[in-house]
């Protein structure tokens, strides 16, 4: 029985090792293909969304409007434009807001 378990464990390890090497070789070949260097439409859409959020955030914090509901409403409209649902749970929204704050070049006291 021990011999069977040992054989089974060695066979499983060999199969997993082979599967990992196949997976790694397919990753490296796809990473070097020309099609992977062209941004996908989804990536362009995400970049556009993040840029719009960034630009709006920078514009908002420099304006005289301090109503957070105005800010949230506009973020929702931008998200809808790009088909982003649950934007308030989307990490890229917060990254873009942070970039907008940096773009606004506010001082520490203003932040």
Kinemage of the C-alpha trace (Angstrom):
@kinemage 1
@onewidth
@group {chain A} dominant
@subgroup {mainchain}
@vectorlist {calphas} color= white
{ca unk a 1} P 0.000 0.000 0.000
{ca unk a 2} L 2.829 2.414 0.853
{ca unk a 3} L 4.508 1.574 -2.445
{ca unk a 4} L 1.245 2.390 -4.267
{ca unk a 5} L 0.866 5.745 -2.463
{ca unk a 6} L 4.493 6.622 -3.168
{ca unk a 7} L 4.067 5.754 -6.859
{ca unk a 8} L 0.850 7.764 -6.999
{ca unk a 9} L 2.506 10.776 -5.357
{ca unk a 10} L 5.453 10.653 -7.761
{ca unk a 11} L 3.152 10.328 -10.767
{ca unk a 12} L 1.045 13.276 -9.558
{ca unk a 13} L 4.146 15.402 -9.018
{ca unk a 14} L 5.432 14.546 -12.495
{ca unk a 15} L 2.080 15.455 -14.081
{ca unk a 16} L 1.869 18.741 -12.178
{ca unk a 17} L 5.423 19.592 -13.157
{ca unk a 18} L 4.661 18.916 -16.822
{ca unk a 19} L 1.465 20.966 -16.644
{ca unk a 20} L 3.329 23.908 -15.114
{ca unk a 21} L 6.017 23.845 -17.793
{ca unk a 22} L 3.384 23.719 -20.546
{ca unk a 23} L 1.562 26.615 -18.930
{ca unk a 24} L 4.765 28.669 -18.652
{ca unk a 25} L 5.765 28.002 -22.250
{ca unk a 26} L 2.347 29.065 -23.517
{ca unk a 27} L 2.578 32.262 -21.462
{ca unk a 28} L 5.974 33.145 -22.860
{ca unk a 29} L 4.941 32.468 -26.446
{ca unk a 30} L 1.756 34.509 -26.132
{ca unk a 31} L 3.593 37.340 -24.409
{ca unk a 32} L 5.916 37.706 -27.353
{ca unk a 33} L 3.221 37.581 -30.026
{ca unk a 34} L 2.547 40.807 -31.905
{ca unk a 35} L -1.157 40.762 -31.057
{ca unk a 36} L -0.411 41.046 -27.336
{ca unk a 37} L 1.356 44.367 -27.890
{ca unk a 38} L -1.798 45.956 -29.310
{ca unk a 39} L -4.021 47.236 -26.504
{ca unk a 40} L -7.353 45.494 -26.403
{ca unk a 41} L -10.545 47.504 -26.746
{ca unk a 42} L -11.293 46.732 -23.103
{ca unk a 43} L -7.967 48.253 -22.042
{ca unk a 44} L -8.638 51.375 -24.100
{ca unk a 45} L -12.103 51.669 -22.556
{ca unk a 46} L -10.666 51.326 -19.040
{ca unk a 47} L -7.986 53.917 -19.788
{ca unk a 48} L -10.611 56.321 -21.118
{ca unk a 49} L -12.732 55.808 -18.005
{ca unk a 50} L -9.797 56.396 -15.688
{ca unk a 51} L -8.697 59.476 -17.623
{ca unk a 52} L -12.180 61.003 -17.481
{ca unk a 53} L -12.452 60.313 -13.741
{ca unk a 54} L -8.971 61.776 -13.197
{ca unk a 55} L -9.725 64.911 -15.196
{ca unk a 56} L -13.101 65.461 -13.551
{ca unk a 57} L -11.633 64.998 -10.072
{ca unk a 58} L -8.920 67.581 -10.764
{ca unk a 59} L -11.540 69.986 -12.126
{ca unk a 60} L -13.920 69.422 -9.201
{ca unk a 61} L -11.409 69.997 -6.414
{ca unk a 62} L -10.297 73.255 -8.007
{ca unk a 63} L -13.880 74.493 -8.356
{ca unk a 64} L -15.924 76.252 -5.728
{ca unk a 65} L -18.393 73.343 -5.554
{ca unk a 66} L -17.837 71.416 -2.342
{ca unk a 67} L -20.937 69.227 -2.444
{ca unk a 68} L -19.861 65.564 -2.321
{ca unk a 69} L -23.183 64.495 -3.855
{ca unk a 70} L -22.412 66.559 -6.952
{ca unk a 71} L -19.076 64.773 -7.195
{ca unk a 72} L -20.608 61.315 -6.724
{ca unk a 73} L -23.373 62.016 -9.236
{ca unk a 74} L -20.881 63.062 -11.909
{ca unk a 75} L -18.724 59.993 -11.216
{ca unk a 76} L -21.835 57.883 -11.735
{ca unk a 77} L -22.527 59.591 -15.066
{ca unk a 78} L -18.964 59.029 -16.242
{ca unk a 79} L -19.181 55.380 -15.184
{ca unk a 80} L -22.469 54.947 -17.053
{ca unk a 81} L -20.876 56.424 -20.171
{ca unk a 82} L -18.277 53.640 -20.075
{ca unk a 83} L -20.652 50.904 -18.950
{ca unk a 84} L -19.004 50.594 -15.553
{ca unk a 85} L -21.436 49.188 -13.033
{ca unk a 86} L -20.863 49.499 -9.312
{ca unk a 87} L -18.239 52.169 -9.902
{ca unk a 88} L -18.093 52.840 -6.180
{ca unk a 89} L -16.694 49.328 -5.695
{ca unk a 90} L -14.310 49.480 -8.648
{ca unk a 91} L -10.660 49.898 -7.670
{ca unk a 92} L -9.848 51.779 -10.877
{ca unk a 93} L -12.286 54.524 -9.851
{ca unk a 94} L -10.321 55.216 -6.691
{ca unk a 95} L -6.985 55.028 -8.457
{ca unk a 96} L -8.260 57.582 -10.982
{ca unk a 97} L -9.561 59.857 -8.205
{ca unk a 98} L -6.121 59.740 -6.589
{ca unk a 99} L -4.520 60.628 -9.910
{ca unk a 100} L -6.965 63.506 -10.231
{ca unk a 101} L -5.970 64.823 -6.823
{ca unk a 102} L -2.327 64.642 -7.847
{ca unk a 103} L -3.109 66.357 -11.158
{ca unk a 104} L -4.813 69.194 -9.264
{ca unk a 105} L -1.500 69.883 -7.481
{ca unk a 106} L -3.159 70.762 -4.207
{ca unk a 107} L -1.180 71.613 -1.121
{ca unk a 108} L -1.366 69.448 1.998
{ca unk a 109} L -3.774 71.806 3.705
{ca unk a 110} L -6.113 71.717 0.710
{ca unk a 111} L -6.065 67.940 0.577
